[in-house]
Amino acid sequence: IASTVVAVGLTIAAAGFASCYVLQAMKHMEPQVKQVFQSLTKSAFSGGYYRGGWSER
C-alpha cells in the first residue's frame, strides 16, 4: 500500500511540474500567437469583405 501512495504522490507532483512548465511556455509564445492571428484576419478580411468560407452563389 505504501508503494502505491508514493507512486500516486510522484504522479501528482510530476503533473504539477508539467503544468507549470506548459504555462510558462505559453506566456513566452503569446506575442507570436497574437501576430499569427492578426495576419490571418487581415488576409481573410482584406478588400472589405470576407474572402473565405462560403463559395459565391
N, C-alpha and C positions, 0 to 999 in steps of 0.2 A: 504494500500500500504506500509506503514511504517513497519508493521509486516513482510511482505514478504521480504523486503530489509534486515531486521535484520536476518531473517531465512537464507537467501542466504549468508549473511556475516558469520554467525556462521558455516554454512556448509563448506564454503571455508576455514575458519580457522581450522576446525576440519580435513579437508583433508590435509592441510599443516602440522599440527602436526603429523598426522598419517604417512605421507610420510617421515617425518624427523625421526620418531621412526623406521620405516622399514629400512631406510638406515643405521642407527646406528646398528641395529641388524644384518644386512648383513655384515657390516665391522667386527663384532666380530665373525661371522661364517665363514669367508673366509678361514682361515687356515684349518679348519675341512673339508670344501668342497673340497679344493685342495687335501687333503690327501685321501679322498674317491676316487676322480678321478684318482689319481696316482695308488692306489691299484687296481682299476678296469682295467686300461690299462695294468698294469704289469701282472695280471692274464689272461687277454684276449690274450696278445701277447707273453706270455712266451713260450719258445721252438722254437722260430724262425719263427713261422707262426701264422696266426690268427686262434683262436680256436672257434670262434663264428660266428653267422650269417648264412652263406651258408652251406648247407649239402654237403657232398662229393658225387661226381658223378662217 
